[in-house]
């Protein structure tokens, strides 16, 4: 059985450790697992999970845990250059 959250079951009330925004866009949204943790057991919001994936796609290193919370805007897939022909 999962440990009960002090915030209850509404993940929009849980802060994302990476950006301090809401962890969930809706109460049941569990976000994603951060790539900085080998076990992928650090929960971050969906926008941060996308940011980490985009950094990976761009060949950038993930933002280390020690540099959280994020100060810049989240990257999105729009930040990835389009490959001609695809
Ligand atoms: Zn976040």
PDB file of the backbone (N, CA, C, O) and the ligand in Angstrom, with CONECT records:
HET     ZN  A 101       1
ATOM      1  N   UNK A   1       0.843  -1.195   0.000  1.00  0.00           N
ATOM      2  CA  UNK A   1       0.000   0.000   0.000  1.00  0.00           C
ATOM      3  C   UNK A   1       0.879   1.246   0.000  1.00  0.00           C
ATOM      4  O   UNK A   1       1.854   1.328   0.746  1.00  0.00           O
ATOM      5  N   UNK A   2       0.532   2.192  -0.824  1.00  0.00           N
ATOM      6  CA  UNK A   2       1.327   3.419  -0.931  1.00  0.00           C
ATOM      7  C   UNK A   2       1.196   4.255   0.344  1.00  0.00           C
ATOM      8  O   UNK A   2       0.175   4.236   1.030  1.00  0.00           O
ATOM      9  N   UNK A   3       2.260   4.979   0.625  1.00  0.00           N
ATOM     10  CA  UNK A   3       2.233   5.885   1.777  1.00  0.00           C
ATOM     11  C   UNK A   3       1.244   7.010   1.496  1.00  0.00           C
ATOM     12  O   UNK A   3       1.319   7.641   0.441  1.00  0.00           O
ATOM     13  N   UNK A   4       0.325   7.273   2.412  1.00  0.00           N
ATOM     14  CA  UNK A   4      -0.623   8.365   2.151  1.00  0.00           C
ATOM     15  C   UNK A   4       0.101   9.702   2.060  1.00  0.00           C
ATOM     16  O   UNK A   4       1.002   9.976   2.853  1.00  0.00           O
ATOM     17  N   UNK A   5      -0.283  10.520   1.113  1.00  0.00           N
ATOM     18  CA  UNK A   5       0.316  11.835   0.957  1.00  0.00           C
ATOM     19  C   UNK A   5      -0.286  12.797   1.983  1.00  0.00           C
ATOM     20  O   UNK A   5      -1.482  12.735   2.267  1.00  0.00           O
ATOM     21  N   UNK A   6       0.543  13.687   2.539  1.00  0.00           N
ATOM     22  CA  UNK A   6      -0.021  14.684   3.459  1.00  0.00           C
ATOM     23  C   UNK A   6      -0.971  15.636   2.750  1.00  0.00           C
ATOM     24  O   UNK A   6      -1.730  16.363   3.391  1.00  0.00           O
ATOM     25  N   UNK A   7      -0.923  15.627   1.418  1.00  0.00           N
ATOM     26  CA  UNK A   7      -1.782  16.511   0.644  1.00  0.00           C
ATOM     27  C   UNK A   7      -3.064  15.807   0.213  1.00  0.00           C
ATOM     28  O   UNK A   7      -3.872  16.378  -0.521  1.00  0.00           O
ATOM     29  N   UNK A   8      -3.254  14.563   0.670  1.00  0.00           N
ATOM     30  CA  UNK A   8      -4.431  13.821   0.243  1.00  0.00           C
ATOM     31  C   UNK A   8      -4.232  13.277  -1.152  1.00  0.00           C
ATOM     32  O   UNK A   8      -3.103  12.992  -1.553  1.00  0.00           O
ATOM     33  N   UNK A   9      -5.294  13.132  -1.886  1.00  0.00           N
ATOM     34  CA  UNK A   9      -5.198  12.509  -3.201  1.00  0.00           C
ATOM     35  C   UNK A   9      -5.244  13.538  -4.326  1.00  0.00           C
ATOM     36  O   UNK A   9      -5.300  13.169  -5.498  1.00  0.00           O
ATOM     37  N   UNK A  10      -5.221  14.823  -3.982  1.00  0.00           N
ATOM     38  CA  UNK A  10      -5.306  15.863  -5.009  1.00  0.00           C
ATOM     39  C   UNK A  10      -3.903  16.347  -5.359  1.00  0.00           C
ATOM     40  O   UNK A  10      -3.335  17.179  -4.650  1.00  0.00           O
ATOM     41  N   UNK A  11      -3.341  15.826  -6.454  1.00  0.00           N
ATOM     42  CA  UNK A  11      -1.967  16.169  -6.820  1.00  0.00           C
ATOM     43  C   UNK A  11      -1.818  17.602  -7.328  1.00  0.00           C
ATOM     44  O   UNK A  11      -0.695  18.068  -7.523  1.00  0.00           O
ATOM     45  N   UNK A  12      -2.935  18.313  -7.547  1.00  0.00           N
ATOM     46  CA  UNK A  12      -2.798  19.723  -7.908  1.00  0.00           C
ATOM     47  C   UNK A  12      -2.377  20.540  -6.681  1.00  0.00           C
ATOM     48  O   UNK A  12      -1.962  21.692  -6.807  1.00  0.00           O
ATOM     49  N   UNK A  13      -2.489  19.930  -5.492  1.00  0.00           N
ATOM     50  CA  UNK A  13      -2.100  20.614  -4.252  1.00  0.00           C
ATOM     51  C   UNK A  13      -0.687  20.243  -3.819  1.00  0.00           C
ATOM     52  O   UNK A  13      -0.174  20.789  -2.842  1.00  0.00           O
ATOM     53  N   UNK A  14      -0.046  19.305  -4.549  1.00  0.00           N
ATOM     54  CA  UNK A  14       1.296  18.846  -4.207  1.00  0.00           C
ATOM     55  C   UNK A  14       2.304  19.664  -5.011  1.00  0.00           C
ATOM     56  O   UNK A  14       2.161  19.776  -6.229  1.00  0.00           O
ATOM     57  N   UNK A  15       3.331  20.246  -4.356  1.00  0.00           N
ATOM     58  CA  UNK A  15       4.315  21.010  -5.115  1.00  0.00           C
ATOM     59  C   UNK A  15       5.296  20.101  -5.855  1.00  0.00           C
ATOM     60  O   UNK A  15       5.748  19.091  -5.315  1.00  0.00           O
ATOM     61  N   UNK A  16       5.615  20.466  -7.087  1.00  0.00           N
ATOM     62  CA  UNK A  16       6.666  19.773  -7.840  1.00  0.00           C
ATOM     63  C   UNK A  16       8.012  20.196  -7.250  1.00  0.00           C
ATOM     64  O   UNK A  16       8.266  21.392  -7.108  1.00  0.00           O
ATOM     65  N   UNK A  17       8.889  19.228  -6.898  1.00  0.00           N
ATOM     66  CA  UNK A  17      10.176  19.604  -6.291  1.00  0.00           C
ATOM     67  C   UNK A  17      11.114  20.287  -7.278  1.00  0.00           C
ATOM     68  O   UNK A  17      12.081  20.931  -6.871  1.00  0.00           O
ATOM     69  N   UNK A  18      10.834  20.151  -8.578  1.00  0.00           N
ATOM     70  CA  UNK A  18      11.763  20.671  -9.583  1.00  0.00           C
ATOM     71  C   UNK A  18      11.442  22.113  -9.966  1.00  0.00           C
ATOM     72  O   UNK A  18      12.354  22.887 -10.257  1.00  0.00           O
ATOM     73  N   UNK A  19      10.163  22.488  -9.972  1.00  0.00           N
ATOM     74  CA  UNK A  19       9.798  23.848 -10.403  1.00  0.00           C
ATOM     75  C   UNK A  19       8.899  24.558  -9.409  1.00  0.00           C
ATOM     76  O   UNK A  19       8.575  25.731  -9.596  1.00  0.00           O
ATOM     77  N   UNK A  20       8.493  23.869  -8.361  1.00  0.00           N
ATOM     78  CA  UNK A  20       7.618  24.437  -7.333  1.00  0.00           C
ATOM     79  C   UNK A  20       6.201  24.715  -7.846  1.00  0.00           C
ATOM     80  O   UNK A  20       5.383  25.298  -7.133  1.00  0.00           O
ATOM     81  N   UNK A  21       5.922  24.307  -9.051  1.00  0.00           N
ATOM     82  CA  UNK A  21       4.558  24.408  -9.560  1.00  0.00           C
ATOM     83  C   UNK A  21       3.749  23.223  -9.070  1.00  0.00           C
ATOM     84  O   UNK A  21       4.277  22.370  -8.357  1.00  0.00           O
ATOM     85  N   UNK A  22       2.479  23.155  -9.438  1.00  0.00           N
ATOM     86  CA  UNK A  22       1.677  21.992  -9.027  1.00  0.00           C
ATOM     87  C   UNK A  22       2.186  20.708  -9.686  1.00  0.00           C
ATOM     88  O   UNK A  22       2.518  20.698 -10.871  1.00  0.00           O
ATOM     89  N   UNK A  23       2.243  19.637  -8.912  1.00  0.00           N
ATOM     90  CA  UNK A  23       2.702  18.360  -9.454  1.00  0.00           C
ATOM     91  C   UNK A  23       1.732  17.849 -10.518  1.00  0.00           C
ATOM     92  O   UNK A  23       2.152  17.334 -11.555  1.00  0.00           O
ATOM     93  N   UNK A  24       0.452  17.992 -10.258  1.00  0.00           N
ATOM     94  CA  UNK A  24      -0.550  17.464 -11.177  1.00  0.00           C
ATOM     95  C   UNK A  24      -1.351  18.565 -11.843  1.00  0.00           C
ATOM     96  O   UNK A  24      -1.648  19.588 -11.227  1.00  0.00           O
ATOM     97  N   UNK A  25      -1.698  18.354 -13.100  1.00  0.00           N
ATOM     98  CA  UNK A  25      -2.597  19.269 -13.804  1.00  0.00           C
ATOM     99  C   UNK A  25      -4.044  18.996 -13.406  1.00  0.00           C
ATOM    100  O   UNK A  25      -4.915  19.849 -13.573  1.00  0.00           O
ATOM    101  N   UNK A  26      -4.287  17.811 -12.884  1.00  0.00           N
ATOM    102  CA  UNK A  26      -5.609  17.434 -12.388  1.00  0.00           C
ATOM    103  C   UNK A  26      -5.353  16.520 -11.189  1.00  0.00           C
ATOM    104  O   UNK A  26      -4.246  16.000 -11.057  1.00  0.00           O
ATOM    105  N   UNK A  27      -6.333  16.307 -10.313  1.00  0.00           N
ATOM    106  CA  UNK A  27      -6.065  15.628  -9.036  1.00  0.00           C
ATOM    107  C   UNK A  27      -5.373  14.278  -9.160  1.00  0.00           C
ATOM    108  O   UNK A  27      -4.540  13.948  -8.315  1.00  0.00           O
ATOM    109  N   UNK A  28      -5.686  13.485 -10.178  1.00  0.00           N
ATOM    110  CA  UNK A  28      -5.120  12.142 -10.295  1.00  0.00           C
ATOM    111  C   UNK A  28      -3.828  12.115 -11.105  1.00  0.00           C
ATOM    112  O   UNK A  28      -3.229  11.053 -11.275  1.00  0.00           O
ATOM    113  N   UNK A  29      -3.390  13.277 -11.609  1.00  0.00           N
ATOM    114  CA  UNK A  29      -2.183  13.350 -12.440  1.00  0.00           C
ATOM    115  C   UNK A  29      -0.962  13.101 -11.554  1.00  0.00           C
ATOM    116  O   UNK A  29      -0.704  13.868 -10.627  1.00  0.00           O
ATOM    117  N   UNK A  30      -0.214  12.038 -11.833  1.00  0.00           N
ATOM    118  CA  UNK A  30       0.939  11.709 -10.985  1.00  0.00           C
ATOM    119  C   UNK A  30       2.251  12.240 -11.561  1.00  0.00           C
ATOM    120  O   UNK A  30       3.315  11.945 -11.017  1.00  0.00           O
ATOM    121  N   UNK A  31       2.207  13.007 -12.636  1.00  0.00           N
ATOM    122  CA  UNK A  31       3.416  13.590 -13.209  1.00  0.00           C
ATOM    123  C   UNK A  31       4.310  12.522 -13.795  1.00  0.00           C
ATOM    124  O   UNK A  31       3.822  11.550 -14.371  1.00  0.00           O
ATOM    125  N   UNK A  32       5.619  12.689 -13.656  1.00  0.00           N
ATOM    126  CA  UNK A  32       6.559  11.723 -14.208  1.00  0.00           C
ATOM    127  C   UNK A  32       7.713  11.499 -13.258  1.00  0.00           C
ATOM    128  O   UNK A  32       7.847  12.192 -12.250  1.00  0.00           O
ATOM    129  N   UNK A  33       8.562  10.506 -13.591  1.00  0.00           N
ATOM    130  CA  UNK A  33       9.735  10.218 -12.781  1.00  0.00           C
ATOM    131  C   UNK A  33      10.939  10.953 -13.336  1.00  0.00           C
ATOM    132  O   UNK A  33      11.235  10.839 -14.525  1.00  0.00           O
ATOM    133  N   UNK A  34      11.646  11.714 -12.491  1.00  0.00           N
ATOM    134  CA  UNK A  34      12.790  12.489 -12.957  1.00  0.00           C
ATOM    135  C   UNK A  34      13.913  11.593 -13.434  1.00  0.00           C
ATOM    136  O   UNK A  34      14.184  10.545 -12.849  1.00  0.00           O
ATOM    137  N   UNK A  35      14.564  12.020 -14.509  1.00  0.00           N
ATOM    138  CA  UNK A  35      15.704  11.277 -15.064  1.00  0.00           C
ATOM    139  C   UNK A  35      16.969  11.465 -14.246  1.00  0.00           C
ATOM    140  O   UNK A  35      17.939  10.738 -14.464  1.00  0.00           O
ATOM    141  N   UNK A  36      17.003  12.421 -13.303  1.00  0.00           N
ATOM    142  CA  UNK A  36      18.218  12.605 -12.508  1.00  0.00           C
ATOM    143  C   UNK A  36      18.356  11.504 -11.458  1.00  0.00           C
ATOM    144  O   UNK A  36      19.441  11.294 -10.915  1.00  0.00           O
ATOM    145  N   UNK A  37      17.259  10.804 -11.174  1.00  0.00           N
ATOM    146  CA  UNK A  37      17.313   9.712 -10.203  1.00  0.00           C
ATOM    147  C   UNK A  37      17.382   8.402 -10.965  1.00  0.00           C
ATOM    148  O   UNK A  37      16.550   8.131 -11.831  1.00  0.00           O
ATOM    149  N   UNK A  38      18.378   7.591 -10.638  1.00  0.00           N
ATOM    150  CA  UNK A  38      18.566   6.317 -11.338  1.00  0.00           C
ATOM    151  C   UNK A  38      17.284   5.487 -11.275  1.00  0.00           C
ATOM    152  O   UNK A  38      16.885   4.867 -12.260  1.00  0.00           O
ATOM    153  N   UNK A  39      16.658   5.484 -10.126  1.00  0.00           N
ATOM    154  CA  UNK A  39      15.450   4.682  -9.940  1.00  0.00           C
ATOM    155  C   UNK A  39      14.211   5.339 -10.541  1.00  0.00           C
ATOM    156  O   UNK A  39      13.129   4.752 -10.542  1.00  0.00           O
ATOM    157  N   UNK A  40      14.370   6.549 -11.045  1.00  0.00           N
ATOM    158  CA  UNK A  40      13.240   7.320 -11.587  1.00  0.00           C
ATOM    159  C   UNK A  40      12.107   7.405 -10.563  1.00  0.00           C
ATOM    160  O   UNK A  40      10.927   7.366 -10.915  1.00  0.00           O
ATOM    161  N   UNK A  41      12.492   7.521  -9.287  1.00  0.00           N
ATOM    162  CA  UNK A  41      11.478   7.505  -8.225  1.00  0.00           C
ATOM    163  C   UNK A  41      11.233   8.893  -7.633  1.00  0.00           C
ATOM    164  O   UNK A  41      10.528   9.021  -6.631  1.00  0.00           O
ATOM    165  N   UNK A  42      11.807   9.932  -8.242  1.00  0.00           N
ATOM    166  CA  UNK A  42      11.517  11.295  -7.802  1.00  0.00           C
ATOM    167  C   UNK A  42      10.405  11.829  -8.691  1.00  0.00           C
ATOM    168  O   UNK A  42      10.591  11.992  -9.897  1.00  0.00           O
ATOM    169  N   UNK A  43       9.257  12.098  -8.099  1.00  0.00           N
ATOM    170  CA  UNK A  43       8.094  12.563  -8.860  1.00  0.00           C
ATOM    171  C   UNK A  43       8.228  14.035  -9.216  1.00  0.00           C
ATOM    172  O   UNK A  43       8.459  14.875  -8.346  1.00  0.00           O
ATOM    173  N   UNK A  44       8.086  14.337 -10.481  1.00  0.00           N
ATOM    174  CA  UNK A  44       8.071  15.730 -10.933  1.00  0.00           C
ATOM    175  C   UNK A  44       6.832  15.931 -11.784  1.00  0.00           C
ATOM    176  O   UNK A  44       6.186  14.962 -12.182  1.00  0.00           O
ATOM    177  N   UNK A  45       6.495  17.187 -12.066  1.00  0.00           N
ATOM    178  CA  UNK A  45       5.273  17.454 -12.829  1.00  0.00           C
ATOM    179  C   UNK A  45       5.493  17.109 -14.301  1.00  0.00           C
ATOM    180  O   UNK A  45       6.624  16.923 -14.748  1.00  0.00           O
ATOM    181  N   UNK A  46       4.406  17.030 -15.031  1.00  0.00           N
ATOM    182  CA  UNK A  46       4.479  16.676 -16.446  1.00  0.00           C
ATOM    183  C   UNK A  46       5.307  17.658 -17.256  1.00  0.00           C
ATOM    184  O   UNK A  46       6.012  17.260 -18.183  1.00  0.00           O
ATOM    185  N   UNK A  47       5.226  18.946 -16.912  1.00  0.00           N
ATOM    186  CA  UNK A  47       6.003  19.951 -17.646  1.00  0.00           C
ATOM    187  C   UNK A  47       7.496  19.744 -17.406  1.00  0.00           C
ATOM    188  O   UNK A  47       8.300  19.899 -18.325  1.00  0.00           O
ATOM    189  N   UNK A  48       7.870  19.394 -16.176  1.00  0.00           N
ATOM    190  CA  UNK A  48       9.288  19.117 -15.889  1.00  0.00           C
ATOM    191  C   UNK A  48       9.731  17.822 -16.571  1.00  0.00           C
ATOM    192  O   UNK A  48      10.856  17.736 -17.063  1.00  0.00           O
ATOM    193  N   UNK A  49       8.864  16.823 -16.602  1.00  0.00           N
ATOM    194  CA  UNK A  49       9.216  15.565 -17.258  1.00  0.00           C
ATOM    195  C   UNK A  49       9.469  15.817 -18.746  1.00  0.00           C
ATOM    196  O   UNK A  49      10.394  15.249 -19.327  1.00  0.00           O
ATOM    197  N   UNK A  50       8.643  16.671 -19.360  1.00  0.00           N
ATOM    198  CA  UNK A  50       8.852  17.032 -20.764  1.00  0.00           C
ATOM    199  C   UNK A  50      10.146  17.807 -20.916  1.00  0.00           C
ATOM    200  O   UNK A  50      10.907  17.566 -21.853  1.00  0.00           O
ATOM    201  N   UNK A  51      10.406  18.740 -20.000  1.00  0.00           N
ATOM    202  CA  UNK A  51      11.637  19.536 -20.031  1.00  0.00           C
ATOM    203  C   UNK A  51      12.860  18.614 -20.017  1.00  0.00           C
ATOM    204  O   UNK A  51      13.798  18.811 -20.788  1.00  0.00           O
ATOM    205  N   UNK A  52      12.845  17.614 -19.145  1.00  0.00           N
ATOM    206  CA  UNK A  52      13.974  16.686 -19.074  1.00  0.00           C
ATOM    207  C   UNK A  52      14.106  15.871 -20.358  1.00  0.00           C
ATOM    208  O   UNK A  52      15.217  15.616 -20.821  1.00  0.00           O
ATOM    209  N   UNK A  53      12.985  15.467 -20.928  1.00  0.00           N
ATOM    210  CA  UNK A  53      13.016  14.690 -22.171  1.00  0.00           C
ATOM    211  C   UNK A  53      13.556  15.541 -23.320  1.00  0.00           C
ATOM    212  O   UNK A  53      14.320  15.057 -24.154  1.00  0.00           O
ATOM    213  N   UNK A  54      13.149  16.825 -23.356  1.00  0.00           N
ATOM    214  CA  UNK A  54      13.616  17.725 -24.410  1.00  0.00           C
ATOM    215  C   UNK A  54      15.112  17.986 -24.260  1.00  0.00           C
ATOM    216  O   UNK A  54      15.843  17.992 -25.250  1.00  0.00           O
ATOM    217  N   UNK A  55      15.572  18.202 -23.025  1.00  0.00           N
ATOM    218  CA  UNK A  55      17.015  18.364 -22.797  1.00  0.00           C
ATOM    219  C   UNK A  55      17.777  17.157 -23.308  1.00  0.00           C
ATOM    220  O   UNK A  55      18.824  17.290 -23.943  1.00  0.00           O
ATOM    221  N   UNK A  56      17.244  15.977 -23.026  1.00  0.00           N
ATOM    222  CA  UNK A  56      17.866  14.738 -23.469  1.00  0.00           C
ATOM    223  C   UNK A  56      17.924  14.711 -24.998  1.00  0.00           C
ATOM    224  O   UNK A  56      18.954  14.380 -25.585  1.00  0.00           O
ATOM    225  N   UNK A  57      16.793  15.066 -25.636  1.00  0.00           N
ATOM    226  CA  UNK A  57      16.728  15.048 -27.102  1.00  0.00           C
ATOM    227  C   UNK A  57      17.704  16.051 -27.711  1.00  0.00           C
ATOM    228  O   UNK A  57      18.207  15.831 -28.813  1.00  0.00           O
ATOM    229  N   UNK A  58      17.976  17.152 -27.003  1.00  0.00           N
ATOM    230  CA  UNK A  58      18.892  18.182 -27.491  1.00  0.00           C
ATOM    231  C   UNK A  58      20.337  17.887 -27.110  1.00  0.00           C
ATOM    232  O   UNK A  58      21.242  18.649 -27.449  1.00  0.00           O
ATOM    233  N   UNK A  59      20.553  16.774 -26.402  1.00  0.00           N
ATOM    234  CA  UNK A  59      21.897  16.411 -25.998  1.00  0.00           C
ATOM    235  C   UNK A  59      22.406  17.210 -24.816  1.00  0.00           C
ATOM    236  O   UNK A  59      23.610  17.244 -24.562  1.00  0.00           O
ATOM    237  N   UNK A  60      21.499  17.856 -24.088  1.00  0.00           N
ATOM    238  CA  UNK A  60      21.901  18.615 -22.898  1.00  0.00           C
ATOM    239  C   UNK A  60      21.809  17.731 -21.665  1.00  0.00           C
ATOM    240  O   UNK A  60      20.976  16.828 -21.585  1.00  0.00           O
ATOM    241  N   UNK A  61      22.675  18.007 -20.716  1.00  0.00           N
ATOM    242  CA  UNK A  61      22.646  17.255 -19.459  1.00  0.00           C
ATOM    243  C   UNK A  61      21.390  17.626 -18.669  1.00  0.00           C
ATOM    244  O   UNK A  61      20.911  18.757 -18.756  1.00  0.00           O
ATOM    245  N   UNK A  62      20.862  16.680 -17.906  1.00  0.00           N
ATOM    246  CA  UNK A  62      19.726  17.021 -17.048  1.00  0.00           C
ATOM    247  C   UNK A  62      20.146  18.027 -15.977  1.00  0.00           C
ATOM    248  O   UNK A  62      21.298  18.045 -15.544  1.00  0.00           O
ATOM    249  N   UNK A  63      19.221  18.839 -15.570  1.00  0.00           N
ATOM    250  CA  UNK A  63      19.496  19.803 -14.501  1.00  0.00           C
ATOM    251  C   UNK A  63      19.688  19.033 -13.206  1.00  0.00           C
ATOM    252  O   UNK A  63      18.769  18.349 -12.756  1.00  0.00           O
ATOM    253  N   UNK A  64      20.885  19.133 -12.587  1.00  0.00           N
ATOM    254  CA  UNK A  64      21.129  18.329 -11.378  1.00  0.00           C
ATOM    255  C   UNK A  64      20.179  18.707 -10.248  1.00  0.00           C
ATOM    256  O   UNK A  64      19.705  19.837 -10.142  1.00  0.00           O
ATOM    257  N   UNK A  65      19.932  17.728  -9.431  1.00  0.00           N
ATOM    258  CA  UNK A  65      19.026  17.897  -8.299  1.00  0.00           C
ATOM    259  C   UNK A  65      19.416  19.119  -7.462  1.00  0.00           C
ATOM    260  O   UNK A  65      18.547  19.838  -6.968  1.00  0.00           O
ATOM    261  N   UNK A  66      20.734  19.356  -7.303  1.00  0.00           N
ATOM    262  CA  UNK A  66      21.214  20.474  -6.494  1.00  0.00           C
ATOM    263  C   UNK A  66      20.871  21.836  -7.078  1.00  0.00           C
ATOM    264  O   UNK A  66      20.962  22.850  -6.386  1.00  0.00           O
ATOM    265  N   UNK A  67      20.472  21.865  -8.367  1.00  0.00           N
ATOM    266  CA  UNK A  67      20.118  23.142  -9.003  1.00  0.00           C
ATOM    267  C   UNK A  67      18.612  23.343  -9.077  1.00  0.00           C
ATOM    268  O   UNK A  67      18.138  24.295  -9.697  1.00  0.00           O
ATOM    269  N   UNK A  68      17.861  22.448  -8.446  1.00  0.00           N
ATOM    270  CA  UNK A  68      16.423  22.647  -8.355  1.00  0.00           C
ATOM    271  C   UNK A  68      16.148  23.684  -7.299  1.00  0.00           C
ATOM    272  O   UNK A  68      16.987  23.790  -6.405  1.00  0.00           O
ATOM    273  N   UNK A  69      15.104  24.450  -7.279  1.00  0.00           N
ATOM    274  CA  UNK A  69      14.098  24.474  -8.329  1.00  0.00           C
ATOM    275  C   UNK A  69      14.565  25.227  -9.582  1.00  0.00           C
ATOM    276  O   UNK A  69      15.431  26.101  -9.546  1.00  0.00           O
ATOM    277  N   UNK A  70      13.950  24.840 -10.655  1.00  0.00           N
ATOM    278  CA  UNK A  70      14.189  25.407 -11.980  1.00  0.00           C
ATOM    279  C   UNK A  70      13.919  26.912 -11.956  1.00  0.00           C
ATOM    280  O   UNK A  70      12.920  27.365 -11.398  1.00  0.00           O
ATOM    281  N   UNK A  71      14.821  27.677 -12.566  1.00  0.00           N
ATOM    282  CA  UNK A  71      14.599  29.126 -12.654  1.00  0.00           C
ATOM    283  C   UNK A  71      14.115  29.542 -14.037  1.00  0.00           C
ATOM    284  O   UNK A  71      13.393  30.531 -14.159  1.00  0.00           O
ATOM    285  N   UNK A  72      14.495  28.814 -15.075  1.00  0.00           N
ATOM    286  CA  UNK A  72      14.068  29.157 -16.432  1.00  0.00           C
ATOM    287  C   UNK A  72      12.712  28.541 -16.725  1.00  0.00           C
ATOM    288  O   UNK A  72      12.216  27.696 -15.980  1.00  0.00           O
ATOM    289  N   UNK A  73      12.126  28.982 -17.824  1.00  0.00           N
ATOM    290  CA  UNK A  73      10.893  28.354 -18.281  1.00  0.00           C
ATOM    291  C   UNK A  73      11.166  26.910 -18.659  1.00  0.00           C
ATOM    292  O   UNK A  73      12.288  26.549 -19.013  1.00  0.00           O
ATOM    293  N   UNK A  74      10.145  26.102 -18.582  1.00  0.00           N
ATOM    294  CA  UNK A  74      10.268  24.718 -19.029  1.00  0.00           C
ATOM    295  C   UNK A  74      10.488  24.689 -20.540  1.00  0.00           C
ATOM    296  O   UNK A  74       9.880  25.462 -21.280  1.00  0.00           O
ATOM    297  N   UNK A  75      11.359  23.794 -20.986  1.00  0.00           N
ATOM    298  CA  UNK A  75      11.482  23.546 -22.419  1.00  0.00           C
ATOM    299  C   UNK A  75      10.279  22.714 -22.862  1.00  0.00           C
ATOM    300  O   UNK A  75       9.695  21.974 -22.070  1.00  0.00           O
ATOM    301  N   UNK A  76       9.925  22.847 -24.120  1.00  0.00           N
ATOM    302  CA  UNK A  76       8.846  22.028 -24.684  1.00  0.00           C
ATOM    303  C   UNK A  76       9.363  21.407 -25.981  1.00  0.00           C
ATOM    304  O   UNK A  76      10.458  21.732 -26.439  1.00  0.00           O
ATOM    305  N   UNK A  77       8.576  20.520 -26.563  1.00  0.00           N
ATOM    306  CA  UNK A  77       8.993  19.895 -27.830  1.00  0.00           C
ATOM    307  C   UNK A  77       9.135  20.937 -28.933  1.00  0.00           C
ATOM    308  O   UNK A  77       9.795  20.675 -29.939  1.00  0.00           O
ATOM    309  N   UNK A  78       8.524  22.128 -28.764  1.00  0.00           N
ATOM    310  CA  UNK A  78       8.679  23.195 -29.749  1.00  0.00           C
ATOM    311  C   UNK A  78      10.113  23.733 -29.767  1.00  0.00           C
ATOM    312  O   UNK A  78      10.515  24.394 -30.724  1.00  0.00           O
ATOM    313  N   UNK A  79      10.890  23.450 -28.702  1.00  0.00           N
ATOM    314  CA  UNK A  79      12.280  23.887 -28.639  1.00  0.00           C
ATOM    315  C   UNK A  79      13.224  22.947 -29.401  1.00  0.00           C
ATOM    316  O   UNK A  79      14.406  23.249 -29.565  1.00  0.00           O
ATOM    317  N   UNK A  80      12.704  21.824 -29.857  1.00  0.00           N
ATOM    318  CA  UNK A  80      13.526  20.870 -30.615  1.00  0.00           C
ATOM    319  C   UNK A  80      13.416  21.217 -32.102  1.00  0.00           C
ATOM    320  O   UNK A  80      12.313  21.273 -32.646  1.00  0.00           O
ATOM    321  N   UNK A  81      14.569  21.453 -32.766  1.00  0.00           N
ATOM    322  CA  UNK A  81      14.504  21.773 -34.197  1.00  0.00           C
ATOM    323  C   UNK A  81      13.855  20.646 -34.994  1.00  0.00           C
ATOM    324  O   UNK A  81      14.076  19.464 -34.729  1.00  0.00           O
ATOM    325  N   UNK A  82      13.058  21.039 -35.963  1.00  0.00           N
ATOM    326  CA  UNK A  82      12.400  20.043 -36.810  1.00  0.00           C
ATOM    327  C   UNK A  82      13.408  19.472 -37.808  1.00  0.00           C
ATOM    328  O   UNK A  82      14.231  20.202 -38.361  1.00  0.00           O
ATOM    329  N   UNK A  83      13.335  18.192 -38.023  1.00  0.00           N
ATOM    330  CA  UNK A  83      14.210  17.540 -38.978  1.00  0.00           C
ATOM    331  C   UNK A  83      13.503  17.536 -40.336  1.00  0.00           C
ATOM    332  O   UNK A  83      12.401  17.002 -40.459  1.00  0.00           O
ATOM    333  N   UNK A  84      14.138  18.136 -41.365  1.00  0.00           N
ATOM    334  CA  UNK A  84      13.476  18.168 -42.676  1.00  0.00           C
ATOM    335  C   UNK A  84      13.144  16.755 -43.172  1.00  0.00           C
ATOM    336  O   UNK A  84      13.941  15.829 -43.022  1.00  0.00           O
ATOM    337  N   UNK A  85      11.988  16.613 -43.746  1.00  0.00           N
ATOM    338  CA  UNK A  85      11.594  15.331 -44.314  1.00  0.00           C
ATOM    339  C   UNK A  85      10.793  14.465 -43.350  1.00  0.00           C
ATOM    340  O   UNK A  85      10.334  13.386 -43.727  1.00  0.00           O
ATOM    341  N   UNK A  86      10.620  14.919 -42.117  1.00  0.00           N
ATOM    342  CA  UNK A  86       9.827  14.140 -41.156  1.00  0.00           C
ATOM    343  C   UNK A  86       8.575  14.895 -40.748  1.00  0.00           C
ATOM    344  O   UNK A  86       7.786  14.395 -39.946  1.00  0.00           O
TER     345      UNK A  86
HETATM  346 ZN    ZN A 101       7.753  20.771 -12.255  1.00  0.00          ZN
END
